Amino acid sequence: MVIAVKTKAIRKFLMDALVMTLGAMAYAVCVNAFTAPNNIAAGGVTGIATMLQYVFGTPIGLMVLLINVPIVVWGMVEIGYKLVMKTLAAIVLSSVMIDLFAKFVPAYQGDPILVAIFAGVCEGLGLSLTFIRGATTGGTDMAARLIGRRLPQFSMGKLMLVIDGLVVAASAFVYGSIENAMYACIVIFVSTSLIDSILYGADAGTGKMFLVMSPKVQEIGARIMGEIERGVTYLDSQGGYTKEPGQTLLCVVRRFEVFQVQSVIKEVDKHAFVIVGDAGEITGEGFRPMHGDDKPLKELLQKAKGGEKES
């Protein structure tokens, strides 16, 4: 049994390493073949490192690593050492791959639109592979997550947009070209659209719904809330055969978080009864925002009724 557990852990580690390495390689192609040679700083820490290379000639990968150091330390203090380890590994991998690929990946300096589109595709693919294994590349996404813990009134998406926007705006001054900043916006749009399609499906309001039946649902729920930062609901239930009362855990997550939830469940109770279903439309915090207030429509209906009464 112990051997089986160790074998499974090793297999998971190797799969994480393989997928994250492939993601780092795709991201390195984006930087060395498309963005850096064409003076495009598409937000984030890599965008800052790209501008530093343009001004001072410093290696992009090395600067990405150095800039991320204080962010990672902050993350360890705020959310714990274990939860940041994969992100630290992803940062090191991407930094090494960027500087390694710089030695032999040819730069493409043709049509700027093609540069922006293919840069976005490579970046989106690389980041998606990293996110799928439960890691991030640090920088903007981790900074936004950490700031969001102090400023919960702002969504992570908005914070990331602000940070990336400041980097892109700065690039217009560094490169002395507003067009380069506009191409960076195209890269970001293509990249984020691809990430959404790969991780969430075509609709960002979709995901997966978990129903977990186990005597340890409280422990499972605590870990989901603490490690994955997703809310859970405990439903009172009763076994149809045993007639024993219990609790069922209900949780909805995005597609790329499914494997994380499954890992938590298996670690806490490998005998848990788990149902995973598609959630076709999810509205609320962390997913698609609620529809706008329909007050104007109500006012129109009231006016229409008022007009009918007057006539």
N, C-alpha and C positions, 0 to 999 in steps of 0.2 A: 504493500500500500504506500509506504514511504517512497519507494522507488518510483511508483507511478506518479506521485505528486511531484517529485523532483523532475521526472521526465517531462511532465506537462509544463512545469515552470521553465525548463530549458527551451522547450519548443516555442513557448510564448515569447521568451526573450529573443530567440533567434528570428522569429517572425517580425517582432518589433524592430530589431536591428536591420533586417533586410528591407522592410517597407520604408522605414525612415531614411535609410541610405539612398534608396531609389528616389525618394522625395527630395533629399538634399541635392542629388545629382541633377534632377530636373530644374530645381531652383538655381543651381550654379550655372546651368546653360542659359537660363533667363538673364542672369546678371552679366555673364561674360560675352554672350553672343548678341544680346539685344540692348539691354538698358544702359550699362556702363559705356560701351563704345559710342552710343548715340546721345550721351549726356541726358539721360532720363532718370530722374529720382522719383520712383513710384511710391513714395511714402515710407514710413517705418524706419527702423534702424538701418536697414540696408540702403535706403535712400540717403540717409545722413552719411553713411560710409562712402557711398558713391560720390557725393559732393566733396567729401574730404579727399578722396583720391584725385579728383579733378583739380583741387586747390593745392594740395600738399604732396600728392603722389604716393600716399600711404596705401598699403594693401587693403582691399575691401573686406576680405574675410577676417583679417586680424582686427580691424576696427569694429566690425560687427560683434566679434567676441568681447572686445574690451568695453564697448558701450553697453553690452548686455550684462556685464558683471554686476553693476550696482542694482540693476532691475531684478536679477536672479536672487541676489542677497536679500533684497526687499521682499521678494516672493517667499523666500525661505522663512523670513520672520513672520510674515502675514498668514501664509496658508500652509506652512510646514515643509520640512525637508523632503519627505517622501513624495509629495505631490508635485514637486518641482524637478525631480530627478530626470524624468523623461524629457521635459523641456530643456534642461541643461544639456542632455545628450544630443537633442535635435539642434541646439545652437552650435555645439562643437562640430557636429557633422556638417552642417551647412557652411560654417566658417571655413573648415578645412577644404570642403569641396569647391567652394568659390575660388580660393587661392590656388588650389591644385588645377582646376579646370582653366584658370587664367593662362596657364602655360601652353595649352594646346588647343583649346576651343577657338575656332575662327570667329572673328567678329563680322556681323552682317550690318552693313551701313547703306542699304538700298532704300526702298520706299519707306518713309517714316510710318505710314499707316500700317504696313505689313510688320514693321518692327514692333509697334505698339501691340498689335493683335497677337503675334506669336509670343511676345514677351508675357502678355497676360495669360496665354494658354499654358506656357511653361511654368509660370509662377503659380497659377491656380492648381495645376496638376501636382506640383511639388508640395504646396501647402496642404492640399487635400490628403495626400498620402501621409503626411505628418500628423494631421488632425485625426485621421482614421485610427491611428494607434494611440490616441489619447494624449498627444503631446502638442506643443506649440513651438514656434520658432522664437519665442520671447518677444522682445521689442514692443510694438504697438499693442498687440493683443494682450500680452501679460500686463503691460502698463495700464491699459484700459481696465482690465479686470481688477487690478489692485486699487486704482483710483476709484473704481465703482464701489468698492467696499467702504470707502470713506464718503462717497457722494452717491448714495443709492437712488437719489432722485433722477440721475442720468443713466440711460441705458448704456450697455457696453458698446453697442453699435454706434451710438452718437459720440461717445468718447473716442472710439477708434477713428471715426470720421474727422473729428476735430484735430487729433494728433497728426493723421496722415495729411490733412488739409494744410496744416502749418508747414510740414516738410515740403509738400509740393509747391506751396507759395514761396518758400525760401529758395527752392530750386530755380524759380524764374529770375531771381536776383543773382544767384551764384553763376548761372550759365548765361545771364543776360539775354534770355529769350523766353517770351511768354508762350511760344509754340511748344517748347520742350515741356513746360508745365502742363499744357493741354494734352500732349501725348501721354504724359504720366497719368492723367485722369483716365485716358482710354485704357491704359494698362490695368489700372485699379478696377475699372468697370468690368473688363473682360475676366480678370482674375476672380473677382468676387462672384460674378455670375456663374463661372465654371465651378467654383467651390460650392455654391448653393445647389447647383444641379447634381454634383457628385455626392455631396453629403446629405442634402435634404430632399433631393428630388426636384422636380420642376417648380413645386410650390413650397415656399418657405414656411407655410402654415401647416405642413404635414409632418408626421413623425410616427413614433411607435408607442403603443400603450402596453404597460406591464400590469398583470394581475398576479400577485405572488401570495401563495398560501403556505405558511410555515409558522412553527411555534417561535421562530426568531425574527418575525417581521419588524419588530421594534429596532433590533440591532441592524438589520438590513437597511431600514429606512434612515437610521441615523448616519450610516456610512454614505448612502446616496446623497443625502443633504449636505454632508460635510465634505465629501470628496468630489462629487460631480456637480454639486450646487443645483440640484433639481428638487422641487417640492414633492412631497408624498402625502397621501391620504390613507388613513387606516379605517377600514370598513368593518363593522361588526358582522360576523358570519357564524354559521353553524354547520358542522359536518352532516350531510344527509344520512350517512350510514352510521356514524358513531354518535351523532346527536350532541357532540361536544362543541361548546362555544369556542370561538377563536377570532382571529382578525385576518383580514385580507388587505394587502398593500396595493394601492393603486398609484401608478406613476406614469407620466408621459414624458418622453424624451425625444430629442432629435435623432435622426438615423445614425449619425456617427458616434452617438453616446450609447448605443445599444450594447456593444461589446463590453463597455465599462460596467454597465449595470449587471450584465450577465456574469461578469467576473466577480463582482461584489457578492452576488447571490450565491455563486458556487463556493466562494471562500467561506461564507458564513454558514450556509446550510446546503450541502450538495444534494440533499434529498427533497428540497423545496419543490412544490408543484407550481410551475410557472406557465402563464399564458402570455404570449406576445402577439399583439394584433396591430393592424394598421390603424392609425388615427388620421382620417382623411382631412380633417380641418381642426386646427387647434388655435384658439384665440385666447389671449391673456399674456401676462408677463413672461418674457422669455421666448415668445412665439410671435404670431401675427397679432398686431394691436387690435383692440376692440374697434368695431365700426364706429364711425363718427356719430355725434349726437343727431337724432332725427327731429330735433325741435323745429327747424324750419318747415319740415313736412307737416308736423302737427299743427303749426300755426296756419299753414295754407288750408288745411282741412277745416280748422275752426273758422277761418274767414269764409270758406265756402259755405259752411253750415250757417254762419251768420247771415250771409247774403241770401240764402234760401229762406230764412225766417223773415227777413225784411221784405222780400218779395211776396 
